[in-house]
Each structure stands twice: as C-alpha cells, then as structure tokens.
Amino acid sequence: MKKNIFGQNILIKRFIIATVGLFTHRIFKSKRFEIIGSKFLNNIPEENVLFVSNHQTYFYDVIAMLHVLNSSVKGRIDTVKKPKYLVNPKTNLYYIASFETMKKTFLTKLLTYAGAVLVQRSWRESGEDISREIRSEDPNKIKLALNDGWVITFPRGTTDNSKPVRKGTAHIIKNNNPIVIPVKISGFNKVFQRNGLKIINRKIPFSIEIGKPLPNNIYSKSVDEITLELEKIID
C-alpha cells in the first residue's frame, strides 16, 4: 500500500480526512460560516506553502481549514457547501501540533493520522511554563512536510491569545523560504468547545479569512522582525 513521507498509509489517511469532514460538514455548510479570500489559493504551488493562523480551538481550527483548503483545491471559491471535495482529499496537507496534546486519546490519535506533524514544545508542558532545548528532529520533520506539501501552523502555539508569538515559526520561514499565507479565524471560540468537538452555540457567526501571500522580502528579515510581523498578522 502506498505510504506518505511519514510512513502513513495514504488510503487510511484519506479515509480519516473524509470521515472527519463528513461528520463535521453540516456546521461548516451553514450560512453562519463565512469564508473570505480562498481566491488567493489559486496558482500556489503544491509544496513549500506555510499557512500561519491565530488559534482559538484545539481541533476545529484545523478541521475548518481541512474543509476550506480541500474545497479550494477543487476550484470552489469561498464555499464548502458541496462535500464532493472529500471524495479524494488532499493528503499532503499537514498541521503542526503539540506531541503532548495529540497523544492523549483515541480521537487525538485519529486526528494525528489526518496530518499532524508532532513537535515537543520547548516552553510549556502539562500546563506549566518550562524552558528546554528544541528537539533536533522537529525542524527536520517540518522541513520534510513542507517539501511534500502544505503545512498549517499556529505561531502562538496555544489558544491563549495573551501569549506571545513564538520564534519557532520565524525560524521555519528563515530556514525553508516557504510561501507564507496568513489566515485569520474569528468566532470559533464562541461556537466550539475549546478542547473538544462539542458545538456550544449554533447561532453565532464565525469565519475564516485567507490573506495574500506575504511578499518575498520576509526571507531577508531577522527572526525577531519576522516574529513581530507575524504578531501583527494574527493578532
């Protein structure tokens, strides 16, 4: 059976993405969900693309992007109403997630197979602030994912908006020169459970806005300058 760069069976991964997509499609086809700017995904390459986004929920942020990005690949602009895009979903689509978060339950392990690139946070573990060296294999895994396709990352590394943007994303940009596409999610923290799959309010509007790719001069900026720019983008 054909496997991807991380040794995962592609058919199984495709099945998981389609199943999660069908299970959650009803909420995202709602008129309350607005998609803005997916036209900017036209003509971007198949690999070395980095999506940088703010973070409001553990799971629904990524699930929503799976819907929006897969629909856009099929030529559907700013809509996910017809779930035909789930028949053959994009399998070289990844997202960076905490090893600690994604190894807790069967559900998180299932979502990991859908495309998680697991990294060890150097600044937090088990709810406590820490300081440790970055695992050497983590940047290599991210580079591998970028070389294969699209990668979603949340530069704050947490759903707590009061926390600063971490420098890790700036290092990813400096070391890999990907096309960087900003994403802004709104209202997810009011509609969805933060750390689960429950829908807590079906009346509030929510949205995803995809911005223009950042200009190429970002590669020449310092890590601190890139981090500051990301702070402004996803604030």
N, C-alpha and C positions, 0 to 999 in steps of 0.2 A: 504494500500500500504506500502511496506517495506521502512523504513527510515534509514538513517545513524546516526552516533553519534551526529550530529548537527541538527537532525530533518529534514533533506532534503530528499525528495523523490528520491530514488535511480534510478528509471526508468527515471525521468526527468533529473537527473544529467547525466546519461548515454547518453541520447538523446542530451544534450547540448554538451558534450565532442565529441560525434560522429559528430555532425553538424559542430562545430568549426574545428574539424580535417579534415573533407571532404572539407570544404571551403578553408582551407589553405594547403591541401596536395600537390597541384601542385608545390608550391615553394620548399617544402622540399624533393620532389622526384627528384628534379633537380640534375644534376651531379655536380653543383657548391656547393652543400651542402654535407659536409663530416662529417661522424660520426666515432669517434675513441673510442675504449675501452668499448663498451657495453658488451663485454665478461665478464667484471668484475661484471656484474649484475647477472650472473649465480649463483644459490645456495645461494643468500642472503635471509634472512627471509622476511616474509610477513608483518612484523610490526617492529616498532622502528628503522627505517632507515632514516637518515638525509642527504639530498643532499645539499652541500654548493657550491655556484656558484658566480662568478662575475656577474655583472648586466649591460646590455647595452641598453635594451629597456623595456618599461613598460609591454608589452604584449607578444611579440614574443619570448622572452626568455622562458617563461613558456609554451607557445604553442608548441615550438620546443621540450621541454622536455616531454610534454604530448605525442607527436608523438614517440620520441625515447624510452621512458620508456615503453609505451604500446606495441610497436613493440618488444622490448627485452623480455617482459613477454611472448610473443607468440613464442619465440625462434628465432627471426630474429636478427642476429648479424650485427651491423653497417649498417643497411639499413631500410628505411621506404617506399620502392618503392611500395609494395603491401598493400593497406589500409585495408586489412581484419581485422587487429587488432582493427579497430574502430567499428566493429560489436558488440563486447562485451568488452568495455574498462574497465580498472582498475578503480574502483570507490573509493577505499581507498587510493587515491593519492591526496595529499594536497600541497598547497604552502602558505607561509606566505606573507601577503600583508598589505599595509597601509589602515586602515579604511577610511582615508581621500581620497585616490586615487580611491578606488573601489566603492564608493557610489555616484559618480558624474553623471554618465549617465546610460542609459538602457544597453549599451554594457558592461560597467564595472560591473553592477549588474548581468548580464548574466554570465560573466566570474567568478564572485564571486561564483555563484552556481556550477560552474565546479570544485571548490575545494579550494577556498581561505579561509585561517584562518586569519581573520581580527584582526589586532592589532593597538593600538594607539601609534604612535611614540612619544618617550619622548624627542626628541631632535630637532624636526622640525615640523612646521605646517604652511600651507598657504604660503610656500616659505620663511618663516622666521625661524631663529635659535631660539630655546626655550630650557627651561630646566624644566622638570616636572617629577613627580614620575611615574613609570611604573604601569599601571592598574593591579590590583591583579588578574583579571580574565584572562589576556592574557597568562601568563605562564601555567595556567591550561588548556586553550584551546589548546595550542601547545602540552602539555603532552597528552591530550586526542587524538589528531590527531596522534601522534607518537605511542600511544598504539594501534591504529586502523590500521596503515599502514605506508606509506612513506610520508615524508614531504620535500619539497624544500624550501630552504631559501637563501636569498641574504644578507650576513653579513654586507655589507656596507649600506644596506637599501636605496640606491639611485643609479642612473645611472651615477652619477658624480664620476669618478674614482679617483679624487683628495681627496675625503673624506676618513676618516679613517674607518677601520673595527670597528663596534660597539661591545661592550662586550656582548650584548644580546645573540648572538649565542654561545659564550663560556659558558654562564650560562645554556643554553639549553643542551649543551653537558655534563656539570658537573652534572646537576640535573636529567638527563634521561639516561645517558650511551648508546646513540644510536650507531649503526654502522654509521660511518661518511664517506660519499663518495664525494670526490671533483669533481667538474665539471668546465670546462673552456670553455666559449663561445668566439668565435672570429668572427669579421666581421659583426655582427648583426647591429651595429650602422652605418654601411655604406650601408647596404642593406635595412633596415627597418626604417620607421618613429619611432622616439624615444617614442612618447606618443600617437601613434595611430596605425592603421592597414594598412596604405599605404606602398607599396613597392616602394622605391625611386631609387633603382638601381638593375637591373636584370642581370648584367654582372659580379659583384664582387663575388668571392668565400667566403663562410662563413662556420663555423664548430662548432661542439660540441665535446669536448673530456672528457670522463669519466675516472677518475683515480682509482687506487686501494683503497679499504677501508683503512682508517688511522689505524695504529696499536693501540692496546688496551691501551698502556701506556699514551695515550692522556687524559684518565679519571683521572689520578693521577696528572696531571699538574694543575697549578693555572689558574685562569681566565685570568690573563694577559699573561701567557705563551701560552695558547690556542689561544687567540686573535692574538698574534704575529705570531703563526704558520698559522692561517687562512689568515692573511695578506700576507704571503709568497705564500700560495697555490693559492689564487685567484687573485694575482697581475697581 
